[in-house]
């Protein structure tokens, strides 16, 4: 019984430490930081549970490998209470840790959680179509995203709230930038919004993650995170020129992979 109590105390202590743990490594964005922090906390719990489970399994196999007449385990109320409490503690931990992340507007954006773009915030529109992206800045004189190496590039400033408004003109597509922790469906006839704050300057690869037809694999784009000064310079250039776009049905679209 003493060993059982010690095991339960150790498990509960691990859960408490996991909840209090802070991420150490620098994160590319607020969204990526929240996701990686949650994954780290869950690992603190998953690893010891896996080790204990496998240890019990190996012990059982070795201990009873020559048993021709195995006997059922006798009723043990203390043991049943212990593993019930331990399971409830794990589920409670997962629920509390996950809720803290899912309730953050940088992960699950809803108008009820956030007042929306304010002064100084950046709004990007990403309109998917077969098979490319039409991307621009509706609140910056409808500046468009330039085409770089055959795919559109979104430029955003670091340390600034950025709102991505995502939609589709035809079928379901997927907007995803894994390194920034961004992923959202692009639905025809509706608009989904996701929000983040980028911390690290650099260029991040984006994809369409919903199979949408023969040229699905060509729906690449990039997100370039720059300083505030460089972002303002970029806007000034884009507002005065729409070079790099392709005219399709009277619209200028930044295409992916050369397919308009």
N, C-alpha and C positions, 0 to 999 in steps of 0.2 A: 504493500500500500504506500509505503514511504517513497519507493521509486516512481510510482504512478503520480503522486503529488509533485515530486520534483520535476517529472516530465511535463506536467501541465503548467507548472510555474515557469519552466524554461520556454514553453511555447508562447505563453502569454507575454513573457518578457521580450521575446523576439518580435511579436506583433507590435508592442509598444515602441520598441526601438525603430521598427520599420516606419511607423507613422511619424516619428520624430526626425527621421533621417532627411538630410538635405542633399540635393544633387551637387556634385563636386565639379564635374567637367562643364566648360562653357557650352552654352546651347545656342543654336543658330537663330531660334525664335522663341517667343513666349509659348506658342503651341507645342513646338518640339520639346521644350523644357518640361512642360506639364506631362506630356505623354511619357517621356523617358523617366521622369521622376516616379510616375505611377508604376511603370514596368520594373524599376529598381525595387520599389517597395514590395511588389508582388513576388519578386525573386527572393527577397529575404524570407518570405514564408514558404514559397514553393520548394526551395532547395532543401531545408531541413525536413520538410514533410516527405519529400521524395527519398531522402537518405534513410529516414526512419522506416518508411514503408518497404523499401528494398531490403533493408537489414532484417526486418521481420520475415520477409519472404524467403530470403536466403537461409536464415536460421531454421525456418519451418521445413524447407526442402531437405536440408542436411539432417536435422534432428529426426525427421520421420521418414527418411528415404527407404528404410528397411521395414517399415511397419506394414504388416499384411492385414492387420485388423485395426484400422484407425478408429478412434473413439471421438464422438462429438464433444465439443467444449462444454463444460458444465456451466450452469448459470452463474454469472458473476455480476451482481448488481453494481458494485463499485466500479468495475471496469466499464460497464455499459454507461454509467453516469459520466465517467471520465471522458470517454470518446465522444459522447453527445455534447458535453460542455466544450470540448476542444473543437469539434466541428462547428458549433455555434459561434465560437470565438473567431475562427477563421472566416466564416461567412460574414460576420459583423465587420471584421477588419476590411475585407474586400469591398463591402458595401460603402463603408465610411470613406475609404481611400478613393474609390471610384467616383462617388458623389462629389467629392471636393474638386475633382478634375472636370467631370461632366457639367457641373454647375458654373464653370468659368466661361465667360463669353469668348475667350480665345480658343475654346474647344467646341462649344455648342452655342452658337450665336442665335439669340432671339431678341426681338424688340423689347421684351419684358426684362431682359437681363442687362441691356445696354441702351443708352439714349441715342445711339447712332452716331454717325460721323459729326465731329465738331470742327471748329476752326483749326486749321493746321493738319487735320487728318487727311488721308489719301483714300480715294475711292477708285477702284479699278473695275471695269466691266469686262467680263470674259464670256463671249457668245460663241458657243461651239456649233459647228456645222460639218456635214460630210464633205471633205475631211480636213478640217483646219479650225482655226480660231480667229475671231474678230475681237480684238482687244483694244481698249482705249480708256481715256480718263474723262468721264462725262462732266466733271466739275472743274475741269481745267481747259475750257474752250474746246472740248471734244478732241483733244490731242490723241493721236493713235500710237499704238505700240509699234516700234520699228521691226523690220524683218532682219534677223541676223543668222547667217548660215542657213537660210531657207526656212526658218521658223520664227514666230513672233517672240519678242523679248519684252517682258514687263520690267520696268525700272521703278524701284521703290526706295524711299529713304530709310535708313536705319533709325531705331529708337522712336518710331512714329506709328500710331495706330493706322493700320491699313485694312480697308474693307474690300473684299472681293465679291462682286455681284455676278452670279453665274447663271447662265441660262443656255438654251439650245434652240435652234431654228427648225430642227427636223426630228431626230431620234434622241434617245438617252445617251449622253456622253458622261465622262468622268474627269473632273479637274483635280489633279493631284500633284503636289510637290513634296515628296517624302522627307527630304532633309529639313524642310521648314514645318513639318507636321501638318500639312494642309491636304485635305481630301474632301470633295463634295460632288454630288451628282449634278449634272447639267440636264435639267428637265425641260422638254419643250412646253411652252405655254406658261411657265412659272419661273420665278427667280429665287434662288437660294443665296444667302449671304454667309460668308465666313470672315473671321477677323483674326488678325495676329499683329505682333510687333516683332520685327526682325532686329536681331542684335549684332550679327556678324556680317560684315561686308563680303561680297563674293557673288558668284553666279551659280544658281541652283536649277537642276533639271526638272522640268515638269512633263507630265504625260496625260494622255487620255486613258483612263483605267476601266472603261466600259466598252466591250467589243461593239463596234458600231458599223462594221462593213469592211469591204476589201482593203481600204487604205487606213484602217484603224491604227496600224503600227507607225504611220507617218505623222500622227498628231502630236508632235513634240512642241514644246515651248520652253522658254527659260525665264527665270526671275532673277534679276540682277539687283542686289542690295548695295546702295551707294550712300555717301554722305549727303547731308541735307543740301550742301552747296552744289554738289554734282547733280543732285536730283533737280534742283531749280534750273540749272543750266540745261539739263535734258529737256525739261518742259518748255523752256524758251525756244529751243531748237525745233521741237515737235509741233508747237503751235504755229510756227511759221512755215512748216513744210510737212507734206505727207508722203515724202519719198520712201520707196521700199514697199509700198502697198500695191495691191493688184486690184483693178476695177472689176467687180463681179455684179452684174445686174444693177448697175448704177451705184453700187456701194464700193467703198475702198476697204479691202480686207487684207489683213496680214495672214498669209497662208502658211501652212505647215507642210514641209516636204515638197513644195512646189505644186500641190494639188489645191485648186481653188474650188 
